[in-house]
Amino acid sequence: MINEILNTNFNEVLDVSIRAITSLILLFFITKLIGKKQVSELSLFDYVISISIGNFAAEISMNLDYQIANGLVAVLIFGLVAAIVAYLTMKSIFLRRFFLGSPTIIIENGKFVYKNLKRLKMDINDFLETARIAGYFDIGKIKYAIMEANGKVSFLLNEEENPVTIKDAKLTYKKEGLQANVIIDGKIMHKNLEVIKKDENWLLKQLKVIGKERLDDILLATVDNVTGKLSIYEKNKQIDIKNSLE
């Protein structure tokens, strides 16, 4: 082990480092080009493109016999293809269905569409697991189940199973807006204050009124942009909870 370290070719280490940094920078720009998507939101096409780009990036970084220019060109081509396809699928329903797929009905009016289950290569146990994870343990309560293009299953309950809403109960309610983060980890977010037409002086006065003037003790502070309500979440460093979930 020690001999291997002593005999390390530092020129190769430098080469790998440069390749890795170059790959990361390129991947960052390709990701910005393609757009933000969570892994769970990737279509089959997006997934294949992502795997391919990741493989090219790994080859650029670790395979010293692999010409870096070739790898960069391959990554750029795949990235550009993904960006072009993303643009075209926004403009054409046909191309969207071709590249990204379309939703598939699994349950219709409470009845399984068996041919669609077979087409999706999904057995009943897979479906039951998906339903349980979504919180539906009684299949009889489901009116529609639809496999979306990204592989997620959406559920629509029978009318009598839907929870009662404020509108249904004819109750009065108060309007609420988005929460603006005005303090994060003890630091005042001045730009966010500007968005809600407030300033630091206003915030400090509000903190003084409720006796929370020490910024270092505040983990998060939010302001409702409709009601103007200030909510404080302290760091509570003194709390020590033993994990019982492991």
Helices and strands as residue ranges (DSSP letters): H 2-6, H 10-34, G 39-41, H 44-62, H 68-91, H 93-100, E 104-108, E 111-112, H 114-119, H 124-133, G 139-141, E 142-147, E 153-157, G 159-161, H 166-169, E 179-184, E 187-188, H 190-195, H 200-209, G 215-217, E 218-224, E 230-234
